[in-house]
Amino acid sequence: MTATNAEARARELRRLIEDANHRYYVLDDPQLSDADYDHLLRELLDLEDRYPELRTPDSPTQRVGAPAAERFAPYEHRVPMLSLANATNADELRAFDERVRKLAGSAQSYVVELKIDGLATSLQYRDGALERGGTRGDGRVGEEVTPNLRTVSSIPLRLRPAGSLGPEIEVRGEVYLKKSDFINLNVARERAGLPVFANPRNAASGGVRQLDPRLTAERKLSFFAYSVMVSGAANSVILSGRDKRPSRRAAEPVEAREIATQWQSLQLLKKLGLPVNPHVARCVSIDKVIAYCEEWEAKREDLDYEIDGVVVKVDDLATQERLGAAGRDPRWAIAYKFKPREARTKLLDIVITVGRTGTLNPNAVLEPVQLGGVTVRNATLHNEEYIASNDIRPGDVVLVTRAGDVIPRVVGPVLSERKGNPRKFVMPDRCPVCGADVDHPEGEAMSRCTNAACPAQVLERVRHFCSRGAMDIEGIGDVMAQQLTELGLVHEIADIYSLDEKKLADVPRTGEKTIANVLRNIEMSKSRGLARVLTGLGIRFVGTQTAQILAGDFGTIDAVAAASADELQQCEGIGPEVAGSVSLFFAQHANRAMIERLRKAGVSMSAPKRTRAASGKLAGKTFVLTGTLPNLTRDEAADLITQAGGKVTGSVSKKTDYVVAGSDPGSKYDKAQTLGITILDEDGLRKLL
């Protein structure tokens, strides 16, 4: 075959495969058998192997073609992806309709769409080809996961022609995992000795956020589109969806002007080759909307994917724009949430598990019961106070729901079925994993293990110890920390300093350069000083600022460990709660033994002791930091202040001289205004320095 013939055949194969995908995922009308489809894909793969120049970014063969990422880049949304207000019953839907009628001045028709229980996702197409994709994140900034989204077969890598819509098209929708694929995935993981997923949503969300796209592909995720935004150099218009701030600017393409309703915009998505949920409907009245919601609440188990409600939108796009938004919620849309699934069963026992941050979590052991298509054997009981206030006792018949249709929880006992006087539950005073003392501060809901070397906490402790605000060991992030603990290379934070080339060579996807960088950064961390060590130990209530105060006032970790709670409270900004937590931490033999291992490894645990006659431009001045500064992290700002002789505390009082405030400063800013304390921005701090 000549190069010219190969190019023509590759074009034809891509067209045939794209058409097969469109018929399968969008039209639900497959024309090719799986075997024929696989044959076409293999032929295209062979051609692209022989002629690499024919391989294009939008080729079906490139769905899993990117290397694993170290971390995700930020993905900024041009239009925020915000949440919807909720309705939980028919009366609240009618109240929504009344508000719409009043604001719009007339009755409205609605489009209703099943609320897919998945992960909201944005796709950006340029000149028809998929260019970027990201997660919702906080609604304004998510994570760019383009290589992972390319593995989702129902997301087209190239849009089908649909007129002159402009060079840029953004599509929003939901990535989800079918129930059938979820079952198959868990069966495969169980056979491989891997932990199974709790529900399809978690598996979908975790799949989209895998650093290695090949792992995403194994999840066999699916996609439904619900929103399209067409834009170009001079225009930008949202045509549909849960995107709450529609804007129309300058000239719009002809097709955008012609689309006047939500319903028409969904048809445009189909024309572009995107899958749209087949059960969308138009309703001419709120009574029809209510009937639709009730129908699907009863039929939800018939679907091969999870839904947790119905999204109701005003159909007319001009009315949507006129109604606008109230705060974070659009006035033209609402989410009807289905009632939580509920079942009765027997509470066999209450067992304690220790969370990754040391919390003691009570969990219910139940007689197996079917709840929303899932067999439930365990459920959360939140905390000791929840158990006591609801008088939940082992042996009771209890009501169980799935919160948000995901997490099973015990609502309470069916007292009419209680037999005798079963024993009340009492939280243990020793950690069930390591036997260390349990701390339950007054007013706190949770009890916590005080042992920094507790096996149940090792992953979270390692991640925190290596983080930027603590020992700043670059290279040991979330993934590396998990690998080190799962492989048994690190059982507690002191083990980090016993890592060497041989041990790190056992970590998957870790080459010589990575190993050298990690070992160099571990060595550099030994000289970070006492404040960083105190931060890294993860002592309850001891953050960066408190650690700096302790380091400056005591000078060595031995002095901190030997101080009584009363002596600790002599430090400015250290109250009884913090002092009690620090004192209890150093009272644990396991914690003191771990500190000795850090010392033997060469970790510096001393700092220049602050004196009353501190020198520097800010000597004797007390600062509080709040909000997000534009060019400095709080740690960096605190370091600058302490280097200049100042002190940084965590709370505002009459003794505070300055509050340094960034964006979203919170209650500390308000208190500073009330007390008349000088408030600085970052520029003001720099001038003071």
MARKE-831795 format. One line per 2 residues: for each residue x, y, z of C-alpha. Coordinates in steps of 0.2 Angstrom, whole numbers, m for minus. Each point is the difference from the previous one (the first is absolute). Layout:
MARKE-831795
X:Y:Z  ...
end
This chain:
MARKE-831795
0:0:0  7:17:m5
0:15:13  m14:8:m10
m11:m15:0  4:m2:19
m5:17:4  m17:m2:m9
m3:m17:8  4:8:17
m12:14:m3  m14:m13:m5
3:m11:15  m1:15:12
m16:5:m8  m7:m17:1
5:m2:19  m7:18:4
m16:m5:m8  m1:m16:9
3:9:17  m13:13:m4
m13:m14:m4  4:m9:15
1:14:13  m11:13:m7
m13:m8:m11  m1:m16:10
0:m9:m17  16:m10:m2
3:m6:m18  16:m9:3
4:m16:10  13:1:13
11:m11:m10  m2:11:m16
4:16:11  15:m8:7
6:m5:m17  m1:18:m6
9:6:15  14:m12:m2
2:4:m18  2:18:4
12:m3:14  11:m10:m13
m1:14:m12  6:13:13
14:m12:6  6:m1:m18
m2:18:m4  1:10:16
m3:17:m9  m18:m6:m2
m3:0:18  m11:15:5
m5:6:17  m18:m4:m4
3:m17:m6  m10:m14:9
16:m8:4  6:14:11
m13:m3:14  14:m7:11
16:8:m7  6:12:13
14:m3:14  m5:0:18
m1:18:8  10:5:15
m15:12:5  m15:8:m8
2:18:m7  m14:12:5
m15:2:m12  m8:17:1
m19:1:m5  m4:15:m11
m18:m2:7  m1:m6:18
m7:m18:2  m11:3:16
m13:m10:9  m19:0:m1
m12:3:14  m10:m15:6
m18:m5:1  m5:m15:10
m19:m1:m2  m14:6:m12
m4:15:10  18:7:m2
m1:m3:m19  m16:10:0
8:14:10  14:0:m13
m13:1:m14  m9:14:9
16:10:1  4:m3:m18
m17:6:m5  1:16:10
17:4:m6  m3:m4:m18
m18:7:m1  m7:m15:m7
m2:m19:1  15:m10:m6
4:m17:m8  14:m10:7
13:m13:m6  3:m14:13
16:m11:0  5:m14:11
13:5:12  14:m12:m3
11:m5:15  17:3:m7
14:13:m2  m4:17:m8
12:2:m15  5:14:m12
6:m4:m18  8:13:m11
0:m2:m19  10:10:m12
m4:m1:m19  m10:m16:4
14:m9:9  0:m4:19
14:12:7  m2:0:19
m11:m7:13  m2:3:19
m9:m4:16  m12:12:8
11:3:15  m6:14:11
m11:6:m15  13:13:m5
16:m10:m1  1:m19:m3
13:m12:m5  5:m3:m18
m2:m19:m4  0:1:m19
9:m17:m3  m12:m9:12
m15:7:m9  7:m5:m16
m2:m18:6  m19:1:2
m7:m8:m16  m16:10:0
9:17:0  4:4:m19
17:5:m3  m7:10:m15
m17:8:m1  m11:m4:m15
m3:16:m12  m16:10:6
2:16:m9  10:16:3
1:m1:19  17:9:2
17:m7:3  m2:m3:19
m14:m11:8  m1:m5:18
m10:m15:5  m5:m4:18
m7:m16:7  2:m14:12
12:m14:m1  m7:m16:9
2:m18:1  m14:m12:m5
m6:m12:14  4:m15:m11
18:6:m3  1:4:19
m4:m18:4  12:m7:m13
14:12:7  m3:m5:18
0:m19:m5  17:3:m9
7:9:15  m5:m13:12
8:m14:m10  16:11:0
0:2:18  m4:19:m1
m12:9:11  m17:2:m9
m9:17:m3  m14:5:11
m11:7:m14  0:5:m18
2:18:3  16:m2:10
7:m12:m13  m4:13:m14
7:15:10  16:m9:4
2:m7:m17  0:18:m8
13:5:12  13:m14:m3
17:6:m4  2:m14:m12
m13:1:m14  2:m19:m3
m8:m2:18  m14:11:m6
m3:m10:m15  m2:m16:11
m16:8:8  m10:1:m16
m8:16:4  m14:8:m9
m6:18:m4  m16:10:m2
0:18:m6  m12:13:6
7:17:m4  9:8:m15
8:17:m1  5:7:m17
14:13:m1  12:9:m11
10:15:m1  m15:11:1
m14:m10:8  m4:m11:14
m17:m7:4  m6:m14:12
m13:m10:m9  m5:m12:14
4:m9:16  4:2:18
11:14:m3  m7:14:10
7:17:m8  m6:1:m18
8:14:m10  m3:6:m17
13:11:m8  1:8:m17
m4:m9:m16  m6:m18:2
1:m14:m13  m15:m3:m10
m3:m17:8  1:8:18
m13:13:m4  m12:m13:m7
1:m11:15  m12:8:12
m4:m14:12  8:m12:12
m8:m14:m10  8:6:m17
17:2:8  m1:m19:6
m4:m4:m18  15:10:m6
11:m11:12  m6:m16:m9
4:8:m17  17:3:6
2:m18:4  m2:1:19
m10:m13:10  m15:9:9
m11:m10:12  m14:m8:m9
m13:4:14  0:19:m1
m18:7:m2  m9:16:m3
m14:5:12  m13:13:m3
m4:2:19  7:m3:17
m13:m14:3  8:m9:m15
17:3:8  m5:m7:16
m8:m16:m9  17:m2:m9
10:1:17  m12:m13:8
1:m11:m15  19:m1:0
2:m1:19  m11:m16:m1
10:m6:m16  18:4:5
5:m18:3  m5:m4:m18
15:10:m6  18:m7:m3
7:16:9  m3:9:16
m11:16:1  m4:10:15
m13:12:m6  m6:10:m14
6:17:m7  m14:12:m5
4:14:m11  m10:14:m8
m1:m4:m19  2:17:m7
18:6:m1  m5:19:0
m10:m3:16  14:m9:8
12:15:m4  m13:13:6
m3:m10:17  19:m1:3
6:m6:17  m3:3:18
17:m2:9  8:m17:m6
m17:m7:m6  m9:4:m17
m18:5:2  m4:m10:m16
5:m17:6  m2:m12:15
5:m18:4  m14:m11:7
9:m12:12  m7:m18:2
m4:m6:18  14:m9:8
m2:m19:m2  m4:m8:17
m1:m18:7  m2:m9:17
13:m12:6  8:m6:16
15:9:8  12:m14:4
14:10:8  9:16:0
19:0:m4  13:13:0
11:4:m15  14:12:1
1:13:m14  15:7:m9
0:15:11  m2:m10:16
m18:2:2  m9:m14:9
m15:m4:m11  m15:m11:6
m7:m11:m14  m16:m11:1
2:m18:m4  m17:m5:m8
m10:m15:m5  2:1:m19
m14:10:m8  m4:6:m18
0:19:m1  m2:8:m17
7:m15:m10  15:m2:12
2:m13:14  4:10:16
10:m8:14  8:15:8
m5:18:3  7:16:8
m6:5:17  10:17:m1
6:2:18  m3:m4:18
m12:15:3  m11:m6:m15
m2:m17:7  m4:6:17
m13:14:m5  m9:m13:m11
2:m14:13  7:m12:m13
4:m17:9  7:m17:m7
m14:m12:m2  m12:13:m6
m11:0:m16  6:16:m8
m5:10:m16  14:2:m12
1:12:m15  13:5:m13
5:18:2  m1:8:m17
m3:m18:m6  18:m4:3
6:m2:18  m11:m12:11
m4:7:17  m10:m5:15
m15:12:3  m5:m7:17
m8:m14:9  m18:m7:m2
m4:2:18  m16:m10:m1
10:m15:m5  14:1:14
1:m15:11  5:1:18
13:13:5  15:m2:m12
17:7:6  4:18:m5
15:3:m11  16:8:9
14:7:m10  17:m8:4
13:10:9  15:m9:m9
3:m1:m19  m7:m17:m6
15:m1:m13  15:5:10
m6:2:19  5:18:2
m10:12:10  m15:8:m8
m3:19:0  m18:6:1
1:19:2  m15:8:9
m12:6:m14  8:m10:m13
m11:m13:m9  14:m12:m4
12:m10:11  18:m2:m7
15:m12:2  15:10:6
13:m12:m7  9:8:m15
7:m17:m5  m17:m9:1
m1:m12:m15  m18:6:m5
7:18:m2  16:m3:m9
m5:6:m18  m8:16:6
15:3:12  13:m3:m14
m9:12:m12  m1:13:13
18:m1:6  6:1:m18
m12:15:m5  7:17:m5
m6:8:16  9:m13:11
16:m8:m5  m2:4:m19
7:m16:m7  m4:2:m18
m3:m16:m10  m9:m9:14
m18:6:m4  m16:m9:1
4:m14:m12  18:m3:6
m6:0:19  m13:m13:m4
12:m11:m9  13:1:14
m13:m5:13  m8:m14:m11
16:m8:m4  5:0:19
15:12:m3  m6:13:12
m10:m5:16  2:17:9
7:17:m5  18:m4:7
1:m14:m13  1:13:m14
18:3:6  5:m18:m3
m5:0:m18  14:m4:m12
2:m3:m19  m3:m19:2
m17:3:10  m6:13:m12
4:m11:m15  m15:m11:5
m12:15:m2  m9:m1:m17
4:12:m13  15:7:9
16:3:m10  18:4:5
m3:19:m2  m16:0:11
9:m11:13  15:12:1
m12:15:1  m10:m8:14
16:m5:10  7:18:m2
m16:8:6  m1:m12:15
18:5:5  m4:19:m2
m15:m2:11  11:m5:15
5:19:2  m18:7:m1
0:4:19  m11:m3:15
m15:10:m6  m1:m11:m15
2:m16:10  m14:5:12
m11:4:m15  4:m17:m8
m4:m10:16  m18:4:m3
m4:4:18  m18:5:2
m3:19:m1  18:3:m4
2:8:m17  14:10:m8
m3:16:11  m2:m9:17
16:m11:m5  10:16:m3
m6:7:17  5:m16:9
17:m1:m9  4:18:4
m5:m1:18  8:m16:5
15:m2:m13  0:m20:1
m12:m14:m2  6:m7:16
m5:17:9  m17:m1:m9
m2:m18:6  4:3:18
m11:16:2  m16:m2:10
m17:5:m7  2:16:12
17:4:m7  m6:m2:m18
m15:12:3  13:14:5
4:1:m19  m10:14:m8
m14:m8:m10  0:m17:8
m16:m4:9  m5:m14:11
m6:m11:m14  16:1:m10
11:m2:15  m10:m15:5
2:m8:m17  19:3:0
3:m6:17  m10:m16:m4
9:m3:m16  17:0:9
m6:m11:14  m2:m14:m12
15:m12:1  m2:m5:m19
1:19:m5  16:3:10
8:m16:m7  m4:6:m18
8:17:4  16:m9:6
0:m9:m17  m1:17:m9
14:6:11  11:m15:m4
m4:3:m19  8:17:2
m16:11:m1  3:17:8
m13:3:14  6:17:7
m2:18:m4  6:17:5
m9:4:17  m10:16:m1
5:13:14  m10:14:7
13:12:m8  m2:m7:m18
8:10:m13  m7:4:m17
m12:13:m8  m15:m9:7
7:m4:17  m14:m1:13
m14:0:m13  m13:m13:m1
m8:m5:m16  m15:m10:m5
m2:m7:m18  m17:m3:m9
m6:m3:m17  10:m3:m16
14:11:m5  3:3:m18
19:m4:m1  4:m8:17
m6:m16:9  m4:3:18
16:m10:5  11:11:m11
m8:16:8  2:m7:17
19:m4:m3  2:18:m6
m8:7:16  10:m11:12
16:3:m9  m3:19:3
m3:m4:19  m19:0:0
m11:m13:7  m15:m9:m10
m14:m7:10  m16:m9:m5
m14:11:8  m4:19:1
1:8:17  3:17:8
19:m5:0  0:m1:m19
9:14:m9  m4:m4:m18
m12:m11:m10  7:m5:m18
m16:m3:m10  m1:m8:m18
m15:m5:m10  m15:m8:10
7:4:17  m14:m6:11
m4:4:18  18:5:5
m2:15:m11  m17:5:8
7:m2:17  15:11:m4
m12:14:m6  m10:m2:16
16:2:10  7:14:m10
16:m10:m5  10:6:m15
m4:m11:m15  13:m2:m14
0:m7:m17  15:m9:m8
7:17:m6  m2:7:17
9:m14:8  15:2:m12
1:18:3  0:m3:19
14:m13:m3
end
